[in-house]
Amino acid sequence: MEKMNLPQVPLAERVRPKTLDEFQGQESLIGVGKPLRQMIESDTLGSFILWGTPGTGKTTIARIIAEHTNSDFHQINAVSSGVKDIRAIIQIAEKNKSAGTRTILFIDEIHRFNKAQQDALLHSVESGIIILIGATTENPSFEVIGALRSRARIYVLEELTKENLMKILHSAINRDDFLSSLNISEIDEDFLIYLSGGDARTLLSVFEAAVISALSSLLEKESEEIKITKELLENVVQKKNIIYDKAGEEHYNVISAFIKSIRGSDPDAALYWMARMLEGGEDPLFIARRLVVLASEDIGNASPNALVLAEAAFGAVDKIGMPEARIILAQCVTYLASSPKSNASYQGIEKAFSDVRKKPLYQVPLHIRNAPTKLMKSLNYGAQYKYPHDYERHFIEENYLPKELEKSQYYFPTENGQEKKLKDWLKFLWKGRKKY
């Protein structure tokens, strides 16, 4: 096979949709009669922010707006731009407004702007000098200042479906001059989509890299058939595209799913979410620390060994490190998820804190005060204290709370696991005085 001239522009850019009809996905926003489509087609744009995972079409939508609206369009990236760049565009926008021309400013990765940089946009957006289109992969509630959010609508882009990704791939093969000239006889589409992680840009980049790799191997062969097999794709991409930003919202989403899976006694789900975190580069000690807290908060005295195992796991993970730490974490996670649950201790301390914070700081009863000096003893510190070990079963019914809180109860043991034994014992000792 003869050597071919390869395109210099990436495939994702070569086949980027130029009209709304060419665009795949986001039907709820740009489908017929939907809000964003109506805004674009009627050329009545207002400021808005596009929020979605990578490769869902945020930049493409902005480019389509640039092509199909009567505006002076400017694009910057928050990573490489600052207040100086914003002010320069605002100056152009002010002149445009005087001349009756509208100015659109598209800021990619707007969540990377700090508060001062976002503040610099406020007056111009509010007064209509510029129409702002922001794109972000992070939750605007956390990453975009409230004043700016209140001046811009927020549109959420959904993850692309398998059907969307298949259409994007087939469209690229048919529309692109380079790809359409090749004899591509086989594609492992399912594995390619798996590797993309739902990101259309990654899908096209991996596919193009695989095609070029296949072409290289055919240079010394007579065959011109290109086969994009699983093995070829594995060679091109060593690791699946895992969407997991340790500083972003997905970090909090996944750790939340992980904790709630353990709390919900589902070891399978817990292992899955932990695998997502570890594969995405999460610090295993971060996971281990959360397990120590969970062992006490969600399992507690229903299975006291949970805290012992979680603490041991934390120490072992610290000593061993990855990749072996995953085995230790898996043992701990499956034990915690499978254990009976109780949050009685957690609820108890929260109720006690509530009384301490909201009520007066009552005096310690005299009979349980410490009396190390003669003066204290003369003031009846420790007087009439009954030493429990002097009594049957090492217990004597006594009041240990301030008189004002004498009937208060904070700990209510559950019927789960070993905590039931504690509950039965306390119920026997206190004989109805407390609600066990």
Helices and strands as residue ranges (DSSP letters): H 11-14, H 27-30, H 35-41, E 48-51, H 58-68, E 71-77, H 83-98, E 102-108, G 110-112, H 115-127, E 131-136, H 140-143, H 146-149, E 153-156, H 162-175, H 177-180, E 183-187, H 189-196, H 200-218, E 225-228, H 230-236, H 249-263, H 267-279, H 284-294, I 295-299, G 300-302, H 305-320, H 325-338, H 344-358, G 366-368, H 374-378, G 388-390, G 392-394, G 403-405, H 419-430
